Amino acid sequence: MSESGKTKVIDLKPGMENVSIDVRVIENLGVRTINTKVGVRTLGEYIVGDDSGRIKLVVWGSKARSLTTGEAITIKNAWVSQYKGEIQLNVGKNSVIEKLPDESLPQASEIPEATPKAEGGAAGMGMRRAPARRGRGRGRR
């Protein structure tokens, strides 16, 4: 299988779009619903990885329950975000998830613990979010 055009987990950076990547589902963290600015959304959270490292995968909407622990998959048209200082890979309605042959990726026990690092770290995210919290509870004058 050709590796051209595929990104490695360790190389993921916040703001990346149209990401194509091959990963193994290491752990299912569960499916839940959250309230967002656009209403109630369903999301599934997973830990996935390849031979370079691991990352949290957030699967939005109807695909939230679509993954099984242990399976090898290819993801197309994903995007990368940062939430609470953690880099996350995201899959939405325009993303594609396809199963790969099991032997195409290392087994979960062989995937390194390394994770992509956010530039600026968690402090950078906290600094941007702090002003929104400060004004709460004061009311309008």
C-alpha positions as CSV (number, residue, x, y, z in Angstrom):
1,M,0.0,0.0,0.0
2,S,1.4,3.4,-1.0
3,E,2.1,5.9,1.8
4,S,1.9,8.9,-0.5
5,G,-0.5,11.5,0.8
6,K,-0.9,9.9,4.2
7,T,-0.1,11.8,7.4
8,K,1.5,10.2,10.5
9,V,-0.1,10.8,14.0
10,I,3.0,12.4,15.4
11,D,2.9,15.0,12.6
12,L,-0.7,16.2,13.3
13,K,-1.0,20.0,14.2
14,P,-4.1,22.0,15.1
15,G,-5.6,23.7,12.1
16,M,-4.8,20.9,9.6
17,E,-7.7,20.1,7.3
18,N,-8.4,17.4,4.7
19,V,-6.2,14.9,6.6
20,S,-5.8,11.4,5.3
21,I,-4.4,8.9,7.8
22,D,-4.2,5.2,8.5
23,V,-4.7,4.2,12.2
24,R,-5.7,1.4,14.5
25,V,-8.5,1.9,17.1
26,I,-6.8,1.3,20.4
27,E,-9.5,2.2,22.8
28,N,-13.2,3.2,22.8
29,L,-13.8,6.1,25.3
30,G,-17.5,6.1,24.8
31,V,-20.3,7.9,23.0
32,R,-22.1,11.0,24.5
33,T,-24.2,13.9,23.5
34,I,-23.2,17.5,24.2
35,N,-24.9,20.9,23.8
36,T,-23.2,23.2,21.3
37,K,-23.9,26.5,19.7
38,V,-25.7,24.6,16.9
39,G,-27.7,22.4,19.2
40,V,-27.3,18.9,20.6
41,R,-24.5,16.8,18.9
42,T,-23.5,13.2,19.3
43,L,-19.8,12.3,19.5
44,G,-17.7,9.2,19.9
45,E,-14.3,9.4,21.4
46,Y,-11.5,6.9,20.7
47,I,-7.8,6.5,21.1
48,V,-6.2,5.7,17.8
49,G,-2.6,5.3,16.6
50,D,0.0,4.3,14.1
51,D,3.7,3.4,14.2
52,S,4.5,7.0,15.2
53,G,2.1,7.6,18.1
54,R,-1.4,8.0,19.5
55,I,-4.1,10.6,19.4
56,K,-7.8,11.1,20.5
57,L,-10.2,10.7,17.6
58,V,-13.5,12.5,17.9
59,V,-16.2,11.1,15.6
60,W,-19.1,13.5,15.2
61,G,-22.7,12.7,14.3
62,S,-24.1,9.5,12.7
63,K,-20.6,8.0,12.6
64,A,-20.0,8.3,16.4
65,R,-20.7,4.6,17.0
66,S,-19.0,3.3,13.9
67,L,-15.7,2.1,15.2
68,T,-14.6,-1.1,16.9
69,T,-11.6,-1.5,19.2
70,G,-8.8,-3.2,17.4
71,E,-9.8,-2.5,13.8
72,A,-7.4,-0.9,11.3
73,I,-9.0,2.0,9.4
74,T,-8.2,4.7,6.9
75,I,-9.7,8.1,7.5
76,K,-10.0,10.7,4.7
77,N,-11.0,14.4,5.0
78,A,-10.5,14.7,8.7
79,W,-9.4,17.8,10.6
80,V,-7.2,18.5,13.6
81,S,-8.2,20.7,16.5
82,Q,-7.0,21.5,20.0
83,Y,-9.3,21.2,23.1
84,K,-8.1,21.9,26.6
85,G,-4.5,21.7,25.4
86,E,-4.9,18.3,23.8
87,I,-4.6,17.8,20.0
88,Q,-7.5,15.9,18.6
89,L,-8.3,14.3,15.2
90,N,-11.9,14.9,14.1
91,V,-14.2,13.1,11.7
92,G,-17.5,14.6,10.6
93,K,-20.2,14.1,8.0
94,N,-17.9,14.9,5.0
95,S,-15.2,12.5,6.3
96,V,-14.7,8.9,5.1
97,I,-13.8,5.9,7.3
98,E,-12.9,2.6,5.6
99,K,-11.6,-0.6,7.1
100,L,-8.0,-1.8,6.2
101,P,-6.5,-5.2,6.3
102,D,-5.5,-6.0,9.9
103,E,-1.8,-6.5,8.9
104,S,-1.5,-3.0,7.4
105,L,-0.9,-1.4,10.9
106,P,1.0,-2.4,14.0
107,Q,-1.1,-4.1,16.8
108,A,-2.2,-1.9,19.7
109,S,0.5,-3.2,22.0
110,E,3.2,-2.1,19.4
111,I,1.9,1.5,19.0
112,P,4.2,4.0,20.8
113,E,2.7,6.2,23.6
114,A,4.0,9.4,21.9
115,T,1.4,12.0,21.2
116,P,1.5,15.1,18.9
117,K,2.4,18.2,20.9
118,A,0.5,21.5,20.7
119,E,2.5,24.6,20.2
120,G,2.2,26.8,23.2
121,G,0.8,23.9,25.3
122,A,-2.3,24.0,27.5
123,A,-1.5,27.5,28.9
124,G,-2.0,29.0,25.4
125,M,-5.5,27.6,25.3
126,G,-6.4,28.7,28.8
127,M,-5.2,32.2,28.0
128,R,-7.6,32.5,25.1
129,R,-10.5,31.1,27.0
130,A,-10.1,33.1,30.2
131,P,-11.8,36.4,29.1
132,A,-15.0,34.5,28.4
133,R,-15.2,33.1,31.9
134,R,-14.3,36.3,33.7
135,G,-17.5,38.2,32.7
136,R,-19.9,35.5,34.0
137,G,-22.0,36.3,37.0
138,R,-21.5,40.1,36.9
139,G,-24.7,40.8,34.9
140,R,-25.1,43.7,32.5
141,R,-24.7,47.3,33.7
